[in-house]
Structure formats: structure tokens, C-alpha cells
Amino acid sequence: MAHRVTLSESCQAVEAFERDTLEPLQAPAGMTAEDQRDIYRRMRLIREFDTAVKGLWKRDFIYGLAHSYVAAEAIAVGACAALERTDYITSTHRGHGHTIAKGGDPRRMMAELMGRVDGYCGGKGGSMHIAAVDMGMLGATGIVGSAMPIAVGAGLTAKTLDRPFVTVCFHGDGATNQGVWHESVNLAAVWNLPVIFLCENNQWAISLPYDQAAKNPTVSDRAQGYGIPGVTVDGFNPFAVYRAVKEAAERARSGGGPTLIEARFYRYVGHFVADDERYRDTDCNILWERFDPIGRMATYLAESGLATPEWVADADAAAKAAVDDAIEFAKASPEPSAETLWDGLFSPEFMREQGISL
């Protein structure tokens, strides 16, 4: 059983991150000022959305569990900014941020979380199973590591049909010790598939510190065993993630195969909405929050002359207004009727009724 992580251990982790992983914010060559401002807007929208979700869950508007993407916004936004609209992503139980970063509608997302018919999955998927295939979001899943083979399947489709799209497989550090993780990375490497395995290393698998789950805590080092490129980047830095994904996507499109990217950051909120965090010393969070991606990006925009404090305040207000609007939209949407219970399910009886041979 993992021991409780003390403040001194957490301080050492902060020092190691600052020394070995932290990168200064510097926009990639050719990225416009408007694109840089849009990165801030999208990160802020994710932050507002997931901040609201916890309050809604406490007031019983959202059933089941919900897992916050707070602190990881730079990863999803940086990665999706580097992709084409025709590219795909697979997600995790923290799928809200990925969906918004890929261009998802906060209204339909909130309706899905509240179990309403106007949600992306008609209210039947909930927080951990949002899917929006038409915009390239192949689905979130609550089973750790289970999106890995879905991404490999998408990569195989691209190669078989000779299509130029790539697939980014978002997953957490907790997935990297699952058998399906190794099987999927190996198969993608063997078949030279256009897949980017993007590990969001938040340093916690629920209550287990990653360095207690792996002898070598550097996820990207595992790429060597599969003969593919591996890189670790600052997960609090959208530009660092953008550059890594952009390079990996260009390599994949040109037939260079998969890449393993480790975006290292720190989850300084609970694992899920009801987490009491008794397994760690939360006093260390203030140390990690110095690297908060939204605060860093706001400072960068101001210092670079790309945005005024008034612009930042307006962007923050617009994000909050969008989430407030999404909440009202979701509340006004009806719940699915009992008659739709079996819609979308393929049972032997349904197939026989449709004349489909078993």
C-alpha cells in the first residue's frame, strides 16, 4: 500500500520538475498572435467548465462520477492546436478538456453530463463516455488504458485506406502499466501506424505516486523498447506540447510511424469530485500552482504585448458566460424517454428484427 506523500517529498518533486522539465513559454515560429490568444481562451473555457462541474455534481445535477481536467489544460489545447480538423483523438475519464480542445460544444457536453437528450450521446454516456466522432473525438472511456487499442485501430484505418489523418491517444500515467498499453504501443510500432501516444503524467494514479508504480519514472524512456521516438515535455506549457505533437504528426503523416510523448505536470486537484486527498499533503499544491498553465499564459501574453489585462479579463468573463449558458441549456433539455432505452444497442434480438444474419 502506498504511503502518504509528505510535504518534503512533494517539495523535492517540485524542485526536480523545475530543474529537469520546466520550459519557458515561447510561441512556435509562424504561430499568429490570434492563435496564441485563442490558446488562452480555450484553456480558460476548460478551466471554467470543469470548475463548474464539481459544484453541479455536489448539487445532484450530475450523476455518477466526474474527473477534473484542471491543471492539464495546456496539454489538450496545445496538442489539438497542432492537429488538423480531420485528425482524431481518443480520450480518458478526464475527457471534458480533450473534447473542448478538439472543438466540442460546451452546451452539448454539459447536457451529456446531466444525462439530457441534447448531449453528445443523448444523455447516455455521461461524464466519462463523451464521444463526438463527427468532430474527431472517438470517445472517452472510464476503463484505464482502454482507449489505446481504439487509437491503434484508427491508425490502422488511416494506413489501410491511405488517408492522411493521425490519431492522438491521450492517456494517464496510470495506464502505462496496463498490458493493453504495451500491446498497443508495440503493435503500432510493428505496423508503423500514424498514432501519437500522449501520456498526461500527472504523477498520480488515483492515490499512488507514479514513482512507486514504475522503477523508471520517465515514461518516454519506454519508447526505446519499441523502437520509436520518445520525448518528455513541460505539460504546463501549451507551446511545448504543440511543438512535440506537431513534429510527431508530421513524422506520422510521412510514414514515420508512432511517437510516445510524455507531458509531465502535476494534478493539484482531487482524483475525482469527491476525493478527500488524504493520501497526500495538499500544502504542497501552492508550490505546484506557480506553474499553472492559465496564469503563465496570461503573463506571457501581457509581457509579449499580445494582450492587455482588460483583454484577459474579458476572455475570462466570456468563458464563464459560455459555461453559464451551457448549464442553462442543459437544464432546459429533457431527459431521455423510457422508449429510447434500447436505442443504439445491438442485441441478437435487434439484429434478427433488422434481418441481419448472426
C-alpha positions as CSV (number, residue, x, y, z in Angstrom):
1,M,0.0,0.0,0.0
2,A,1.3,3.4,-0.9
3,H,2.4,5.6,2.0
4,R,1.1,9.1,2.4
5,V,3.3,11.6,0.4
6,T,4.8,14.2,2.7
7,L,5.4,17.8,2.1
8,S,9.2,17.3,1.9
9,E,8.8,14.6,-0.8
10,S,6.5,16.9,-2.7
11,C,8.9,19.8,-2.5
12,Q,11.6,17.5,-3.9
13,A,9.3,16.7,-6.8
14,V,8.7,20.4,-7.5
15,E,12.4,21.1,-7.5
16,A,13.0,18.2,-9.9
17,F,10.3,19.4,-12.2
18,E,11.6,22.9,-12.2
19,R,15.2,21.7,-12.8
20,D,14.5,19.0,-15.4
21,T,11.2,19.6,-17.2
22,L,10.0,23.3,-16.9
23,E,10.4,25.1,-20.2
24,P,9.9,28.9,-20.9
25,L,6.8,29.8,-22.9
26,Q,7.9,30.7,-26.4
27,A,5.5,30.5,-29.3
28,P,6.4,28.3,-32.3
29,A,7.6,30.1,-35.4
30,G,4.7,31.1,-37.5
31,M,2.0,31.0,-34.8
32,T,-0.1,34.1,-35.1
33,A,-0.9,36.4,-32.2
34,E,-4.6,35.5,-32.6
35,D,-3.7,31.8,-32.4
36,Q,-1.8,32.4,-29.2
37,R,-4.7,34.3,-27.7
38,D,-7.1,31.5,-28.8
39,I,-4.9,29.1,-26.8
40,Y,-5.6,31.1,-23.7
41,R,-9.3,31.4,-24.4
42,R,-9.7,27.6,-24.9
43,M,-7.7,26.8,-21.7
44,R,-9.8,29.3,-19.8
45,L,-13.0,27.7,-21.1
46,I,-11.9,24.2,-20.0
47,R,-11.0,25.6,-16.5
48,E,-14.4,27.3,-16.1
49,F,-16.2,24.2,-17.4
50,D,-14.5,21.7,-15.0
51,T,-14.7,24.2,-12.1
52,A,-18.5,24.4,-12.6
53,V,-18.8,20.6,-12.9
54,K,-17.8,19.9,-9.3
55,G,-20.4,22.3,-8.0
56,L,-23.1,20.8,-10.2
57,W,-22.2,17.3,-9.0
58,K,-22.5,18.4,-5.4
59,R,-26.0,19.8,-6.2
60,D,-27.0,16.5,-7.8
61,F,-27.3,17.9,-11.4
62,I,-24.6,15.4,-12.5
63,Y,-24.9,11.7,-11.6
64,G,-22.1,9.1,-11.2
65,L,-18.5,10.3,-11.1
66,A,-16.7,13.2,-12.7
67,H,-13.0,13.8,-13.0
68,S,-11.5,17.2,-13.4
69,Y,-9.1,18.3,-16.1
70,V,-7.9,21.3,-14.1
71,A,-4.1,21.9,-14.4
72,A,-3.9,19.8,-17.6
73,E,-5.4,22.4,-19.9
74,A,-2.2,23.1,-21.7
75,I,-1.8,19.5,-22.8
76,A,-5.1,19.1,-24.6
77,V,-5.1,22.6,-26.1
78,G,-1.5,22.5,-27.2
79,A,-1.9,19.1,-28.7
80,C,-5.2,19.8,-30.6
81,A,-3.8,23.2,-31.9
82,A,-1.1,21.2,-33.6
83,L,-3.6,18.9,-35.3
84,E,-5.7,19.2,-38.5
85,R,-9.5,19.2,-38.2
86,T,-9.6,15.9,-39.9
87,D,-7.3,14.2,-37.3
88,Y,-8.7,12.1,-34.4
89,I,-8.3,11.8,-30.7
90,T,-9.1,9.2,-28.1
91,S,-9.7,10.2,-24.5
92,T,-9.9,9.1,-20.9
93,H,-12.2,9.5,-17.9
94,R,-11.0,13.2,-17.9
95,G,-12.5,13.7,-21.4
96,H,-14.0,17.2,-20.9
97,G,-10.8,19.0,-21.6
98,H,-10.0,16.9,-24.6
99,T,-13.4,17.4,-26.1
100,I,-13.4,21.2,-25.7
101,A,-9.8,21.4,-27.0
102,K,-10.9,19.5,-30.2
103,G,-13.7,22.0,-30.7
104,G,-16.6,20.4,-28.8
105,D,-19.7,22.4,-28.0
106,P,-19.9,23.2,-24.2
107,R,-23.7,23.1,-24.4
108,R,-23.9,19.5,-25.7
109,M,-21.2,18.5,-23.3
110,M,-23.0,19.9,-20.3
111,A,-26.2,18.3,-21.5
112,E,-24.4,14.9,-21.7
113,L,-23.0,15.2,-18.2
114,M,-26.5,16.0,-16.9
115,G,-28.0,13.0,-18.8
116,R,-30.1,15.0,-21.2
117,V,-31.2,14.2,-24.7
118,D,-29.3,17.1,-26.3
119,G,-26.0,15.7,-25.1
120,Y,-23.4,14.3,-27.5
121,C,-24.6,10.8,-26.7
122,G,-28.2,11.5,-26.0
123,G,-27.5,11.7,-22.3
124,K,-26.5,8.0,-22.1
125,G,-22.7,8.4,-21.9
126,G,-22.3,10.9,-19.0
127,S,-19.1,12.4,-17.9
128,M,-16.7,9.5,-18.6
129,H,-18.1,8.4,-22.0
130,I,-18.4,11.5,-24.2
131,A,-17.9,10.8,-27.9
132,A,-18.3,13.1,-30.9
133,V,-17.0,11.2,-33.9
134,D,-18.1,13.8,-36.4
135,M,-15.5,16.3,-35.0
136,G,-12.8,13.7,-34.5
137,M,-13.4,12.7,-30.9
138,L,-13.5,8.9,-30.9
139,G,-14.7,8.7,-27.3
140,A,-13.8,9.0,-23.7
141,T,-13.7,5.8,-21.6
142,G,-13.7,5.1,-17.9
143,I,-11.5,2.0,-18.1
144,V,-7.9,3.0,-17.6
145,G,-5.9,2.3,-20.8
146,S,-8.8,1.1,-22.8
147,A,-8.6,3.8,-25.5
148,M,-5.2,2.6,-26.5
149,P,-6.4,-0.1,-29.0
150,I,-9.1,2.2,-30.3
151,A,-6.3,4.6,-31.3
152,V,-4.4,1.8,-32.9
153,G,-7.5,0.8,-34.8
154,A,-7.9,4.3,-36.1
155,G,-4.2,4.3,-37.1
156,L,-4.7,1.0,-39.0
157,T,-7.7,2.5,-40.8
158,A,-5.6,5.5,-41.9
159,K,-2.9,3.2,-43.2
160,T,-5.2,0.7,-44.9
161,L,-7.3,3.3,-46.6
162,D,-4.2,5.6,-47.3
163,R,-5.8,8.5,-45.5
164,P,-3.6,11.4,-44.2
165,F,-5.1,11.6,-40.7
166,V,-3.3,10.9,-37.4
167,T,-4.7,9.9,-34.1
168,V,-3.6,11.3,-30.7
169,C,-4.2,8.8,-27.9
170,F,-4.5,10.8,-24.6
171,H,-3.9,8.6,-21.5
172,G,-2.6,9.0,-18.0
173,D,0.5,7.6,-16.2
174,G,-1.8,5.1,-14.5
175,A,-2.4,3.5,-17.9
176,T,1.3,2.8,-18.7
177,N,1.5,-0.3,-16.6
178,Q,-1.6,-1.9,-18.2
179,G,-1.0,-4.8,-20.5
180,V,-3.1,-3.1,-23.2
181,W,-0.7,-0.1,-23.1
182,H,2.3,-2.3,-24.1
183,E,0.4,-4.3,-26.6
184,S,-0.9,-1.2,-28.3
185,V,2.4,0.7,-28.5
186,N,4.1,-2.5,-29.7
187,L,1.5,-3.2,-32.5
188,A,1.5,0.5,-33.6
189,A,5.3,0.3,-33.8
190,V,5.3,-3.0,-35.7
191,W,2.8,-1.8,-38.2
192,N,4.3,1.7,-38.4
193,L,0.9,3.4,-37.7
194,P,0.2,7.2,-37.6
195,V,-0.6,7.2,-33.9
196,I,0.7,9.6,-31.2
197,F,0.6,8.2,-27.7
198,L,0.3,11.2,-25.4
199,C,0.8,10.4,-21.8
200,E,-0.5,13.0,-19.4
201,N,1.7,12.2,-16.5
202,N,0.1,14.0,-13.5
203,Q,2.2,11.9,-11.2
204,W,-0.7,10.2,-9.5
205,A,-2.7,7.0,-10.4
206,I,-5.6,7.9,-8.0
207,S,-3.6,7.8,-4.7
208,L,-0.4,6.0,-5.9
209,P,2.6,8.2,-6.8
210,Y,4.0,7.1,-10.2
211,D,7.5,6.7,-8.9
212,Q,6.1,3.9,-6.7
213,A,4.5,2.2,-9.6
214,A,7.4,2.2,-12.0
215,K,11.1,1.6,-11.4
216,N,11.9,4.2,-14.1
217,P,9.5,7.1,-13.6
218,T,10.3,8.6,-17.0
219,V,7.5,7.3,-19.3
220,S,9.1,8.5,-22.5
221,D,12.1,6.2,-21.9
222,R,9.9,3.2,-22.7
223,A,9.8,4.2,-26.3
224,Q,13.3,2.8,-26.7
225,G,11.9,-0.7,-26.1
226,Y,9.6,-0.4,-29.1
227,G,12.0,1.4,-31.4
228,I,10.0,4.6,-31.7
229,P,10.8,8.2,-30.7
230,G,10.1,9.3,-27.1
231,V,10.1,12.7,-25.6
232,T,9.2,14.4,-22.3
233,V,7.8,17.9,-22.3
234,D,6.5,20.5,-19.9
235,G,2.8,19.7,-19.5
236,F,2.1,23.1,-18.0
237,N,3.3,24.7,-21.3
238,P,0.9,24.6,-24.3
239,F,3.7,25.7,-26.7
240,A,6.0,22.8,-25.6
241,V,3.2,20.3,-26.2
242,Y,2.3,21.9,-29.5
243,R,5.8,21.6,-30.8
244,A,6.1,17.9,-29.7
245,V,2.8,16.9,-31.3
246,K,3.4,18.9,-34.4
247,E,6.7,17.2,-35.0
248,A,5.2,13.8,-34.2
249,A,2.2,14.4,-36.5
250,E,4.5,15.4,-39.4
251,R,6.5,12.3,-38.9
252,A,3.4,10.1,-38.8
253,R,1.9,11.6,-41.9
254,S,5.1,11.0,-43.8
255,G,5.2,7.3,-42.9
256,G,7.5,7.6,-39.9
257,G,5.2,5.7,-37.5
258,P,4.2,6.4,-33.9
259,T,5.7,8.6,-31.2
260,L,5.4,8.4,-27.4
261,I,5.1,11.9,-25.8
262,E,5.2,12.3,-22.0
263,A,3.6,15.6,-20.9
264,R,4.7,15.9,-17.3
265,F,2.7,18.1,-14.9
266,Y,1.0,17.7,-11.5
267,R,-2.6,17.1,-10.6
268,Y,-3.1,19.5,-7.7
269,V,-6.9,18.8,-7.5
270,G,-8.5,15.6,-6.3
271,H,-8.7,12.5,-8.5
272,F,-12.4,12.9,-8.8
273,V,-15.1,15.3,-7.4
274,A,-15.4,13.5,-4.0
275,D,-11.7,12.9,-3.4
276,D,-10.7,14.0,0.1
277,E,-7.0,13.7,-0.8
278,R,-6.0,12.1,2.5
279,Y,-3.2,10.3,0.7
280,R,-1.0,13.4,0.2
281,D,-0.1,16.7,1.8
282,T,-2.1,19.3,0.0
283,D,0.0,22.1,1.4
284,C,2.4,21.4,-1.5
285,N,-0.2,22.4,-4.1
286,I,0.7,26.1,-3.7
287,L,4.2,25.2,-4.9
288,W,2.9,23.5,-8.0
289,E,0.4,26.2,-8.7
290,R,3.2,28.6,-9.6
291,F,3.4,26.7,-12.9
292,D,-0.4,26.9,-13.5
293,P,-0.8,27.0,-17.3
294,I,-3.5,29.7,-17.4
295,G,-1.6,32.1,-15.1
296,R,1.6,31.5,-17.0
297,M,-0.2,32.1,-20.4
298,A,-1.8,35.3,-19.2
299,T,1.6,36.6,-18.0
300,Y,3.2,35.6,-21.3
301,L,0.6,37.4,-23.4
302,A,1.0,40.6,-21.4
303,E,4.8,40.5,-21.4
304,S,4.8,39.8,-25.2
305,G,2.5,42.7,-25.9
306,L,-0.2,40.4,-27.2
307,A,-2.9,41.1,-24.7
308,T,-3.8,43.7,-22.1
309,P,-5.1,43.0,-18.6
310,E,-8.5,44.1,-19.9
311,W,-8.4,41.6,-22.7
312,V,-7.6,38.8,-20.3
313,A,-10.5,39.9,-18.0
314,D,-12.9,39.9,-21.0
315,A,-11.7,36.5,-22.1
316,D,-12.2,35.1,-18.6
317,A,-15.7,36.7,-18.4
318,A,-16.6,35.2,-21.9
319,A,-15.5,31.7,-20.7
320,K,-17.7,32.0,-17.6
321,A,-20.6,33.3,-19.7
322,A,-20.3,30.3,-22.1
323,V,-20.3,27.8,-19.3
324,D,-23.3,29.6,-17.6
325,D,-25.1,29.4,-20.9
326,A,-24.2,25.7,-21.2
327,I,-25.6,25.0,-17.8
328,E,-28.9,26.7,-18.6
329,F,-29.1,24.9,-21.9
330,A,-28.6,21.5,-20.2
331,K,-31.1,22.2,-17.5
332,A,-33.7,23.0,-20.2
333,S,-33.0,19.8,-22.1
334,P,-35.3,16.9,-21.3
335,E,-34.2,13.6,-20.0
336,P,-34.3,10.6,-22.4
337,S,-37.6,8.8,-22.5
338,A,-38.0,5.2,-21.5
339,E,-38.8,4.3,-25.1
340,T,-35.3,5.1,-26.1
341,L,-33.7,2.8,-23.6
342,W,-32.6,0.3,-26.2
343,D,-31.7,2.7,-29.0
344,G,-28.1,2.3,-30.2
345,L,-27.7,-1.2,-28.7
346,F,-27.0,-4.2,-31.0
347,S,-28.5,-7.3,-29.3
348,P,-29.1,-10.6,-31.1
349,E,-32.9,-9.9,-31.0
350,F,-32.4,-6.5,-32.6
351,M,-30.2,-7.9,-35.3
352,R,-32.8,-10.6,-36.1
353,E,-35.5,-8.0,-36.3
354,Q,-33.5,-6.0,-38.8
355,G,-32.8,-9.1,-40.9
356,I,-29.1,-9.1,-40.1
357,S,-27.7,-12.7,-40.1
358,L,-25.9,-13.7,-36.9
